[in-house]
């Protein structure tokens, strides 16, 4: 397992993801199922709760919020380490 450190702008994005989660019916249903079953993994590890984040297939689930998804894309699109210059 690898430790992930969240800092700077990422802290704000995580907070926005958690807030937007309350309006996403799919993730609300999954979280409710996990709570009822008392587990942190659901449907053959397709869904997981990791700390305060919900993961789908091992990646942070970003709720179906167009503005939030666009903000994340813009934030990471041009970063030298992961993005591209075009």
N, C-alpha and C positions, 0 to 999 in steps of 0.2 A: 504494500500500500504506500502511496506517495502523499506527502503532506503538501497541501496547497495553501499558500499565504495570500489572503485577500487584503489589498490596501489601496489607498488613493481613490481614484475614480471608480474602481471596482466595487468598493464598499457601497457607493451610491447606487450602482447598477444592481447589486444584490438586494438592496432595500427595495428598489423599484420592482424587481422580479417578485419578491415576496408579497408586495402590495398588490401587484397585478394578478397574482395567483388567486386572490379571493373572487375574481370575476371570470375565471376560466373553469367552466363546468367539468371538463374532462379531468383536470388535475384535482379539483375538489372531490370528485367521485372516487378517484384513486386514493387520495389521502384518507377519506372516510372509510374505505374498504380496509386500508392498512390499520387504522385505529381500531376498527371492529375486530380484526383478526389478531391485533397485538403484535404486528410484525413491521420490519423496516424494509422488507423486500416483498414484491408482489409480482405475480404472473411470470414465474420463471426468471426472475431478476430483470425483467423489462423495466420495471419501476422500482426505485429505491428512494429512501429518505437518508440524506447524508447531512448531518448537522441541521441547518435550517433550510437546506435546499432540497428540491425534488429532482431526481435524476431519471432520465428515460434513456434506456440502452447505454448507460454509463456516462451520459453527458447532461449538463445542467439543462433542465426543462425551462424554456422561456415561454411564458403564457402567450396565448393568442392575442397579442396586443400589438397592432401595427406600429404605433409610435415607439414603443419600447424596443421592438425588434429592429427597427430602422436605426435607433440610437446606438444599439449594440454593434450593428454592422458598421456604422460610421466611425464609431470609437476604435474599432479594431482593424478596419480596412487598410489604413495606410501606415500601420505600425511596422517598423523595419523588421522586427523579429518574426512577425506572422503575416503581414499584409503584403501588398505589392504597390509599386509606385505609379500605377496607371489607373 
